[in-house]
Amino acid sequence: MLVRIYEENPNPKAIREVVDCLRKGGVIIYPTDTVYGIGALLKSKKGVKKIYDLKSRESKKPLAVLCANIEQV
């Protein structure tokens, strides 16, 4: 499923769809300053496993965790 969310005019329905996908263990692709990232909820074992599978990454290798602020760390 492709859902686009635009920074200038975010669609609340699209945001709900993405949040629902994440809560069900799905993954998202999002732009960064340099490349696209693959994301899932940190507490979602299913989502994190999907990232490892998509990247063909060994489970012993860590993934980056993004936090909005120091309280989330």
Biopython code that builds the backbone (N, CA, C, O; Angstrom):
import numpy as np
from Bio.PDB.StructureBuilder import StructureBuilder

atoms = [
    (1, "MET", "N", (0.848, -1.164, 0.000)),
    (1, "MET", "CA", (0.000, 0.000, 0.000)),
    (1, "MET", "C", (0.899, 1.234, 0.000)),
    (1, "MET", "O", (1.900, 1.271, 0.715)),
    (2, "LEU", "N", (0.558, 2.214, -0.773)),
    (2, "LEU", "CA", (1.304, 3.459, -0.831)),
    (2, "LEU", "C", (0.449, 4.562, -0.233)),
    (2, "LEU", "O", (-0.659, 4.827, -0.698)),
    (3, "VAL", "N", (0.977, 5.203, 0.807)),
    (3, "VAL", "CA", (0.308, 6.338, 1.447)),
    (3, "VAL", "C", (1.318, 7.469, 1.489)),
    (3, "VAL", "O", (2.410, 7.311, 2.035)),
    (4, "ARG", "N", (0.967, 8.586, 0.928)),
    (4, "ARG", "CA", (1.867, 9.743, 0.945)),
    (4, "ARG", "C", (1.351, 10.764, 1.957)),
    (4, "ARG", "O", (0.157, 11.060, 2.013)),
    (5, "ILE", "N", (2.266, 11.286, 2.744)),
    (5, "ILE", "CA", (1.933, 12.337, 3.703)),
    (5, "ILE", "C", (2.805, 13.537, 3.359)),
    (5, "ILE", "O", (4.032, 13.442, 3.331)),
    (6, "TYR", "N", (2.160, 14.655, 3.100)),
    (6, "TYR", "CA", (2.868, 15.861, 2.707)),
    (6, "TYR", "C", (2.999, 16.798, 3.904)),
    (6, "TYR", "O", (2.028, 17.075, 4.608)),
    (7, "GLU", "N", (4.214, 17.277, 4.115)),
    (7, "GLU", "CA", (4.505, 18.145, 5.261)),
    (7, "GLU", "C", (3.662, 19.426, 5.234)),
    (7, "GLU", "O", (3.206, 19.890, 6.279)),
    (8, "GLU", "N", (3.460, 19.987, 4.057)),
    (8, "GLU", "CA", (2.732, 21.257, 3.949)),
    (8, "GLU", "C", (1.249, 21.120, 4.292)),
    (8, "GLU", "O", (0.647, 22.041, 4.845)),
    (9, "ASN", "N", (0.668, 19.977, 3.965)),
    (9, "ASN", "CA", (-0.767, 19.788, 4.163)),
    (9, "ASN", "C", (-1.044, 18.317, 4.510)),
    (9, "ASN", "O", (-1.601, 17.581, 3.696)),
    (10, "PRO", "N", (-0.654, 17.893, 5.722)),
    (10, "PRO", "CA", (-0.821, 16.474, 6.068)),
    (10, "PRO", "C", (-2.288, 16.069, 6.156)),
    (10, "PRO", "O", (-3.104, 16.780, 6.742)),
    (11, "ASN", "N", (-2.608, 14.935, 5.575)),
    (11, "ASN", "CA", (-3.959, 14.418, 5.569)),
    (11, "ASN", "C", (-4.158, 13.537, 6.806)),
    (11, "ASN", "O", (-3.492, 12.510, 6.933)),
    (12, "PRO", "N", (-5.059, 13.914, 7.720)),
    (12, "PRO", "CA", (-5.264, 13.115, 8.936)),
    (12, "PRO", "C", (-5.619, 11.656, 8.660)),
    (12, "PRO", "O", (-5.219, 10.771, 9.417)),
    (13, "LYS", "N", (-6.364, 11.395, 7.589)),
    (13, "LYS", "CA", (-6.724, 10.016, 7.254)),
    (13, "LYS", "C", (-5.475, 9.216, 6.882)),
    (13, "LYS", "O", (-5.331, 8.064, 7.290)),
    (14, "ALA", "N", (-4.588, 9.815, 6.123)),
    (14, "ALA", "CA", (-3.345, 9.141, 5.731)),
    (14, "ALA", "C", (-2.474, 8.865, 6.953)),
    (14, "ALA", "O", (-1.861, 7.801, 7.050)),
    (15, "ILE", "N", (-2.416, 9.805, 7.874)),
    (15, "ILE", "CA", (-1.635, 9.616, 9.097)),
    (15, "ILE", "C", (-2.200, 8.447, 9.898)),
    (15, "ILE", "O", (-1.442, 7.623, 10.410)),
    (16, "ARG", "N", (-3.523, 8.370, 10.011)),
    (16, "ARG", "CA", (-4.146, 7.249, 10.732)),
    (16, "ARG", "C", (-3.821, 5.911, 10.072)),
    (16, "ARG", "O", (-3.581, 4.918, 10.758)),
    (17, "GLU", "N", (-3.816, 5.888, 8.745)),
    (17, "GLU", "CA", (-3.498, 4.654, 8.028)),
    (17, "GLU", "C", (-2.071, 4.191, 8.334)),
    (17, "GLU", "O", (-1.829, 3.003, 8.547)),
    (18, "VAL", "N", (-1.142, 5.128, 8.353)),
    (18, "VAL", "CA", (0.257, 4.786, 8.642)),
    (18, "VAL", "C", (0.406, 4.311, 10.080)),
    (18, "VAL", "O", (1.081, 3.314, 10.337)),
    (19, "VAL", "N", (-0.215, 5.011, 11.013)),
    (19, "VAL", "CA", (-0.147, 4.615, 12.419)),
    (19, "VAL", "C", (-0.749, 3.225, 12.609)),
    (19, "VAL", "O", (-0.203, 2.403, 13.345)),
    (20, "ASP", "N", (-1.864, 2.968, 11.953)),
    (20, "ASP", "CA", (-2.506, 1.655, 12.039)),
    (20, "ASP", "C", (-1.580, 0.567, 11.489)),
    (20, "ASP", "O", (-1.457, -0.506, 12.080)),
    (21, "CYS", "N", (-0.945, 0.842, 10.381)),
    (21, "CYS", "CA", (0.001, -0.102, 9.778)),
    (21, "CYS", "C", (1.130, -0.410, 10.756)),
    (21, "CYS", "O", (1.472, -1.575, 10.960)),
    (22, "LEU", "N", (1.708, 0.620, 11.360)),
    (22, "LEU", "CA", (2.798, 0.417, 12.316)),
    (22, "LEU", "C", (2.341, -0.389, 13.525)),
    (22, "LEU", "O", (3.054, -1.280, 13.986)),
    (23, "ARG", "N", (1.184, -0.085, 14.026)),
    (23, "ARG", "CA", (0.666, -0.800, 15.201)),
    (23, "ARG", "C", (0.402, -2.269, 14.916)),
    (23, "ARG", "O", (0.406, -3.093, 15.830)),
    (24, "LYS", "N", (0.173, -2.598, 13.648)),
    (24, "LYS", "CA", (-0.064, -3.995, 13.259)),
    (24, "LYS", "C", (1.231, -4.720, 12.890)),
    (24, "LYS", "O", (1.193, -5.846, 12.393)),
    (25, "GLY", "N", (2.369, -4.081, 13.130)),
    (25, "GLY", "CA", (3.646, -4.717, 12.845)),
    (25, "GLY", "C", (4.193, -4.436, 11.463)),
    (25, "GLY", "O", (5.113, -5.112, 11.004)),
    (26, "GLY", "N", (3.629, -3.439, 10.798)),
    (26, "GLY", "CA", (4.097, -3.094, 9.464)),
    (26, "GLY", "C", (5.337, -2.220, 9.498)),
    (26, "GLY", "O", (5.780, -1.785, 10.560)),
    (27, "VAL", "N", (5.883, -1.972, 8.332)),
    (27, "VAL", "CA", (7.039, -1.098, 8.198)),
    (27, "VAL", "C", (6.697, 0.060, 7.265)),
    (27, "VAL", "O", (5.777, -0.030, 6.452)),
    (28, "ILE", "N", (7.445, 1.135, 7.396)),
    (28, "ILE", "CA", (7.253, 2.302, 6.545)),
    (28, "ILE", "C", (8.585, 2.689, 5.909)),
    (28, "ILE", "O", (9.654, 2.341, 6.409)),
    (29, "ILE", "N", (8.500, 3.399, 4.822)),
    (29, "ILE", "CA", (9.662, 3.981, 4.159)),
    (29, "ILE", "C", (9.489, 5.488, 4.273)),
    (29, "ILE", "O", (8.421, 6.023, 3.978)),
    (30, "TYR", "N", (10.548, 6.168, 4.702)),
    (30, "TYR", "CA", (10.438, 7.613, 4.890)),
    (30, "TYR", "C", (11.717, 8.302, 4.421)),
    (30, "TYR", "O", (12.804, 7.732, 4.515)),
    (31, "PRO", "N", (11.585, 9.528, 3.915)),
    (31, "PRO", "CA", (12.769, 10.248, 3.439)),
    (31, "PRO", "C", (13.552, 10.859, 4.590)),
    (31, "PRO", "O", (12.978, 11.279, 5.594)),
    (32, "THR", "N", (14.870, 10.902, 4.431)),
    (32, "THR", "CA", (15.737, 11.631, 5.356)),
    (32, "THR", "C", (16.485, 12.669, 4.524)),
    (32, "THR", "O", (16.169, 12.863, 3.350)),
    (33, "ASP", "N", (17.454, 13.325, 5.108)),
    (33, "ASP", "CA", (18.225, 14.324, 4.363)),
    (33, "ASP", "C", (19.037, 13.715, 3.223)),
    (33, "ASP", "O", (19.312, 14.387, 2.229)),
    (34, "THR", "N", (19.420, 12.452, 3.364)),
    (34, "THR", "CA", (20.311, 11.856, 2.370)),
    (34, "THR", "C", (19.750, 10.628, 1.664)),
    (34, "THR", "O", (19.969, 10.460, 0.464)),
    (35, "VAL", "N", (19.037, 9.773, 2.376)),
    (35, "VAL", "CA", (18.517, 8.528, 1.810)),
    (35, "VAL", "C", (17.118, 8.283, 2.356)),
    (35, "VAL", "O", (16.605, 9.072, 3.150)),
    (36, "TYR", "N", (16.514, 7.201, 1.930)),
    (36, "TYR", "CA", (15.241, 6.790, 2.515)),
    (36, "TYR", "C", (15.517, 5.826, 3.657)),
    (36, "TYR", "O", (16.442, 5.017, 3.581)),
    (37, "GLY", "N", (14.721, 5.909, 4.713)),
    (37, "GLY", "CA", (14.846, 5.014, 5.846)),
    (37, "GLY", "C", (13.704, 4.008, 5.862)),
    (37, "GLY", "O", (12.649, 4.228, 5.268)),
    (38, "ILE", "N", (13.939, 2.906, 6.553)),
    (38, "ILE", "CA", (12.915, 1.888, 6.773)),
    (38, "ILE", "C", (12.612, 1.914, 8.264)),
    (38, "ILE", "O", (13.525, 1.811, 9.083)),
    (39, "GLY", "N", (11.338, 2.049, 8.626)),
    (39, "GLY", "CA", (10.994, 2.172, 10.036)),
    (39, "GLY", "C", (9.886, 1.251, 10.484)),
    (39, "GLY", "O", (9.049, 0.807, 9.698)),
    (40, "ALA", "N", (9.908, 0.980, 11.777)),
    (40, "ALA", "CA", (8.868, 0.193, 12.446)),
    (40, "ALA", "C", (8.814, 0.671, 13.885)),
    (40, "ALA", "O", (9.709, 1.381, 14.343)),
    (41, "LEU", "N", (7.779, 0.290, 14.588)),
    (41, "LEU", "CA", (7.722, 0.617, 16.007)),
    (41, "LEU", "C", (8.777, -0.208, 16.741)),
    (41, "LEU", "O", (8.910, -1.408, 16.503)),
    (42, "LEU", "N", (9.513, 0.429, 17.619)),
    (42, "LEU", "CA", (10.581, -0.238, 18.352)),
    (42, "LEU", "C", (10.068, -1.431, 19.157)),
    (42, "LEU", "O", (10.757, -2.443, 19.281)),
    (43, "LYS", "N", (8.868, -1.312, 19.700)),
    (43, "LYS", "CA", (8.298, -2.385, 20.522)),
    (43, "LYS", "C", (7.643, -3.488, 19.700)),
    (43, "LYS", "O", (7.136, -4.457, 20.264)),
    (44, "SER", "N", (7.646, -3.356, 18.384)),
    (44, "SER", "CA", (7.009, -4.334, 17.506)),
    (44, "SER", "C", (8.034, -5.367, 17.034)),
    (44, "SER", "O", (8.818, -5.095, 16.125)),
    (45, "LYS", "N", (8.028, -6.539, 17.645)),
    (45, "LYS", "CA", (8.952, -7.597, 17.225)),
    (45, "LYS", "C", (8.719, -7.964, 15.764)),
    (45, "LYS", "O", (9.666, -8.210, 15.017)),
    (46, "LYS", "N", (7.454, -7.998, 15.366)),
    (46, "LYS", "CA", (7.098, -8.330, 13.984)),
    (46, "LYS", "C", (7.673, -7.294, 13.013)),
    (46, "LYS", "O", (8.259, -7.656, 11.993)),
    (47, "GLY", "N", (7.506, -6.013, 13.329)),
    (47, "GLY", "CA", (8.005, -4.948, 12.470)),
    (47, "GLY", "C", (9.521, -4.929, 12.382)),
    (47, "GLY", "O", (10.082, -4.768, 11.299)),
    (48, "VAL", "N", (10.187, -5.094, 13.523)),
    (48, "VAL", "CA", (11.649, -5.098, 13.546)),
    (48, "VAL", "C", (12.175, -6.301, 12.752)),
    (48, "VAL", "O", (13.151, -6.174, 12.013)),
    (49, "LYS", "N", (11.541, -7.447, 12.900)),
    (49, "LYS", "CA", (11.952, -8.632, 12.137)),
    (49, "LYS", "C", (11.804, -8.383, 10.637)),
    (49, "LYS", "O", (12.651, -8.805, 9.849)),
    (50, "LYS", "N", (10.722, -7.695, 10.241)),
    (50, "LYS", "CA", (10.527, -7.390, 8.821)),
    (50, "LYS", "C", (11.671, -6.533, 8.286)),
    (50, "LYS", "O", (12.121, -6.727, 7.157)),
    (51, "ILE", "N", (12.142, -5.585, 9.100)),
    (51, "ILE", "CA", (13.260, -4.743, 8.664)),
    (51, "ILE", "C", (14.503, -5.595, 8.446)),
    (51, "ILE", "O", (15.180, -5.465, 7.427)),
    (52, "TYR", "N", (14.798, -6.462, 9.400)),
    (52, "TYR", "CA", (15.955, -7.356, 9.234)),
    (52, "TYR", "C", (15.798, -8.201, 7.969)),
    (52, "TYR", "O", (16.755, -8.373, 7.213)),
    (53, "ASP", "N", (14.607, -8.721, 7.741)),
    (53, "ASP", "CA", (14.363, -9.551, 6.551)),
    (53, "ASP", "C", (14.527, -8.734, 5.267)),
    (53, "ASP", "O", (15.175, -9.188, 4.324)),
    (54, "LEU", "N", (13.946, -7.536, 5.226)),
    (54, "LEU", "CA", (14.035, -6.689, 4.033)),
    (54, "LEU", "C", (15.478, -6.323, 3.702)),
    (54, "LEU", "O", (15.860, -6.249, 2.535)),
    (55, "LYS", "N", (16.265, -6.097, 4.737)),
    (55, "LYS", "CA", (17.655, -5.691, 4.542)),
    (55, "LYS", "C", (18.602, -6.881, 4.434)),
    (55, "LYS", "O", (19.799, -6.705, 4.206)),
    (56, "SER", "N", (18.071, -8.093, 4.598)),
    (56, "SER", "CA", (18.907, -9.299, 4.645)),
    (56, "SER", "C", (20.044, -9.099, 5.645)),
    (56, "SER", "O", (21.201, -9.414, 5.367)),
    (57, "ARG", "N", (19.695, -8.578, 6.790)),
    (57, "ARG", "CA", (20.669, -8.229, 7.828)),
    (57, "ARG", "C", (20.692, -9.303, 8.905)),
    (57, "ARG", "O", (19.645, -9.805, 9.314)),
    (58, "GLU", "N", (21.879, -9.652, 9.358)),
    (58, "GLU", "CA", (22.016, -10.619, 10.446)),
    (58, "GLU", "C", (21.375, -10.059, 11.709)),
    (58, "GLU", "O", (21.516, -8.875, 12.013)),
    (59, "SER", "N", (20.674, -10.914, 12.438)),
    (59, "SER", "CA", (19.969, -10.449, 13.636)),
    (59, "SER", "C", (20.910, -9.988, 14.745)),
    (59, "SER", "O", (20.479, -9.302, 15.672)),
    (60, "LYS", "N", (22.185, -10.354, 14.665)),
    (60, "LYS", "CA", (23.156, -9.914, 15.676)),
    (60, "LYS", "C", (23.635, -8.491, 15.430)),
    (60, "LYS", "O", (24.209, -7.864, 16.321)),
    (61, "LYS", "N", (23.400, -7.976, 14.220)),
    (61, "LYS", "CA", (23.811, -6.608, 13.901)),
    (61, "LYS", "C", (22.725, -5.639, 14.356)),
    (61, "LYS", "O", (21.543, -5.881, 14.113)),
    (62, "PRO", "N", (23.108, -4.552, 15.010)),
    (62, "PRO", "CA", (22.102, -3.611, 15.518)),
    (62, "PRO", "C", (21.487, -2.758, 14.404)),
    (62, "PRO", "O", (22.039, -2.627, 13.312)),
    (63, "LEU", "N", (20.334, -2.191, 14.720)),
    (63, "LEU", "CA", (19.670, -1.206, 13.865)),
    (63, "LEU", "C", (19.728, 0.144, 14.564)),
    (63, "LEU", "O", (19.861, 0.205, 15.787)),
    (64, "ALA", "N", (19.631, 1.205, 13.813)),
    (64, "ALA", "CA", (19.574, 2.547, 14.390)),
    (64, "ALA", "C", (18.193, 2.785, 14.992)),
    (64, "ALA", "O", (17.187, 2.301, 14.472)),
    (65, "VAL", "N", (18.154, 3.526, 16.083)),
    (65, "VAL", "CA", (16.902, 3.906, 16.730)),
    (65, "VAL", "C", (16.823, 5.424, 16.722)),
    (65, "VAL", "O", (17.735, 6.100, 17.198)),
    (66, "LEU", "N", (15.733, 5.961, 16.181)),
    (66, "LEU", "CA", (15.542, 7.408, 16.143)),
    (66, "LEU", "C", (14.644, 7.837, 17.281)),
    (66, "LEU", "O", (13.603, 7.226, 17.522)),
    (67, "CYS", "N", (15.042, 8.893, 17.987)),
    (67, "CYS", "CA", (14.267, 9.427, 19.099)),
    (67, "CYS", "C", (14.038, 10.919, 18.889)),
    (67, "CYS", "O", (14.919, 11.628, 18.403)),
    (68, "ALA", "N", (12.864, 11.385, 19.254)),
    (68, "ALA", "CA", (12.514, 12.787, 19.070)),
    (68, "ALA", "C", (13.208, 13.685, 20.094)),
    (68, "ALA", "O", (13.503, 14.847, 19.812)),
    (69, "ASN", "N", (13.465, 13.141, 21.283)),
    (69, "ASN", "CA", (14.073, 13.948, 22.338)),
    (69, "ASN", "C", (14.742, 13.042, 23.366)),
    (69, "ASN", "O", (14.631, 11.819, 23.278)),
    (70, "ILE", "N", (15.423, 13.621, 24.322)),
    (70, "ILE", "CA", (16.166, 12.854, 25.317)),
    (70, "ILE", "C", (15.249, 12.015, 26.204)),
    (70, "ILE", "O", (15.667, 10.968, 26.699)),
    (71, "GLU", "N", (14.019, 12.453, 26.412)),
    (71, "GLU", "CA", (13.088, 11.684, 27.231)),
    (71, "GLU", "C", (12.757, 10.325, 26.596)),
    (71, "GLU", "O", (12.528, 9.345, 27.304)),
    (72, "GLN", "N", (12.733, 10.277, 25.280)),
    (72, "GLN", "CA", (12.454, 9.010, 24.604)),
    (72, "GLN", "C", (13.615, 8.030, 24.722)),
    (72, "GLN", "O", (13.414, 6.818, 24.645)),
    (73, "VAL", "N", (14.812, 8.542, 24.906)),
    (73, "VAL", "CA", (15.976, 7.669, 25.042)),
    (73, "VAL", "C", (15.840, 6.876, 26.324)),
    (73, "VAL", "O", (16.713, 6.070, 26.647)),
]
sb = StructureBuilder()
sb.init_structure("model")
sb.init_model(0)
sb.init_chain("A")
sb.init_seg("    ")
for serial, (resi, resn, name, xyz) in enumerate(atoms, 1):
    if name == "N":
        sb.init_residue(resn, " ", resi, " ")
    sb.init_atom(name, np.array(xyz, "f"), 0.0, 1.0, " ", f" {name:<3s}", serial, name[0])
structure = sb.get_structure()
